[in-house]
C-alpha cells in the first residue's frame, strides 16, 4: 500500500541536478532510499524533523542535500552532480518513532512511498 508520495524523478545527463519531493507531515523521521536493479535498497539521506539533524550515505555526501519546508509538510532531496551510478528507483520513507539508532537503515521506517525513477545518462 502506498503511504507516501514522491515526485521529481526523471532523466538527466551526468553532472545535472534533480530535486525530489515527498509530501508528508506528522512524522518524526524521514529518509530517502534508492534501489537499482539487482541491488538491495540502500539509505541515501535521513532527517530528524524535530531538530533537523541530517545524515548521508558516503556515496552522496557533498552532492545531495535533504531538507524540509518551514511547515514540515514536504521533504526534499536536492541531487547535484549526478552520476550514472545514481540511477535507481528512489523512495521516500517516514516513521513516527522519535528514535532509531541507524538513520539510514530501512528497518527504521514504517511508511514508504511508491518510488520515483531517476535515470542518469553518461
C-alpha positions in Angstrom: 0.0 0.0 0.0 1.3 3.4 -1.0 1.6 5.6 2.1 3.7 8.5 0.9 4.0 10.2 -2.4 7.3 11.1 -4.1 7.8 13.3 -7.2 10.6 14.9 -9.1 12.2 11.9 -10.7 13.2 11.9 -14.3 16.1 11.5 -16.8 19.1 13.8 -16.6 22.6 13.9 -18.1 25.6 13.2 -15.9 26.5 16.3 -13.9 23.0 17.5 -13.9 20.6 18.1 -11.0 17.2 16.9 -9.8 15.1 17.7 -6.8 12.9 15.0 -5.3 9.9 15.9 -3.1 7.9 13.9 -0.6 4.6 15.2 0.6 4.1 14.1 4.2 3.6 15.5 7.7 3.5 14.4 11.3 6.5 12.1 11.1 9.5 12.2 13.5 12.0 10.9 11.0 12.1 10.8 7.2 14.6 9.4 4.8 15.4 8.8 1.2 16.4 5.3 -0.1 17.2 4.1 -3.5 17.3 0.7 -5.2 18.9 -0.1 -8.5 18.1 -3.3 -10.5 19.8 -6.3 -9.0 20.8 -4.4 -5.8 19.4 -4.0 -2.3 17.6 -0.9 -1.2 20.1 1.4 0.4 19.7 4.5 2.5 20.7 7.8 0.9 19.8 10.5 3.4 17.8 11.0 6.5 16.4 13.8 8.6 15.1 14.1 12.1 12.2 16.6 11.6 12.1 17.8 15.2 15.7 19.0 15.4 16.6 19.0 11.7 19.6 16.6 12.1 20.7 15.1 8.8 22.6 12.0 7.7 24.0 11.0 4.4 25.5 7.9 2.9 29.2 8.1 1.9 28.4 7.9 -1.8 26.3 11.1 -1.9 27.9 13.3 0.7 28.7 16.7 -0.8 26.3 16.2 -3.7 22.9 15.5 -2.1 21.0 17.6 0.4 18.0 16.6 2.4 15.8 19.3 3.7 12.2 20.2 4.7 10.0 23.2 4.3 9.0 25.5 7.1 5.6 23.9 7.6 7.2 20.4 7.7 4.8 19.2 5.0 7.4 18.4 2.4 10.8 16.8 2.5 13.2 17.4 -0.4 16.3 15.7 -1.7 18.3 18.0 -3.8 20.7 16.0 -6.0 23.6 17.7 -7.7 26.5 16.5 -9.8 24.5 13.3 -10.6 26.4 10.3 -11.8 25.3 7.3 -13.8 25.6 5.2 -10.6 22.9 7.3 -9.0 20.4 5.7 -11.4 17.8 4.0 -9.3 14.3 4.0 -8.0 14.2 6.5 -5.2 11.8 6.0 -2.2 10.6 8.4 0.4 10.4 6.9 3.9 9.0 8.0 7.2 8.5 6.9 10.8 6.6 8.1 13.8 9.1 6.9 16.3 11.4 9.7 17.5 14.5 7.4 18.0 16.2 4.8 15.9 19.9 4.1 16.2 20.6 3.7 12.4 19.2 6.6 10.4 19.9 5.0 7.0 18.6 1.5 7.9 15.4 0.7 6.1 14.1 -1.2 9.2 13.8 2.2 11.0 10.9 3.3 8.7 7.4 2.0 8.7 5.9 4.2 5.9 7.0 4.2 2.3 6.2 5.9 -1.0 5.8 4.1 -4.3 9.1 5.3 -5.7 10.2 7.7 -8.4 12.7 6.7 -11.1 15.9 8.7 -11.5 18.0 7.9 -14.6 21.4 9.5 -15.2 22.9 9.0 -18.6 26.6 9.3 -19.3 
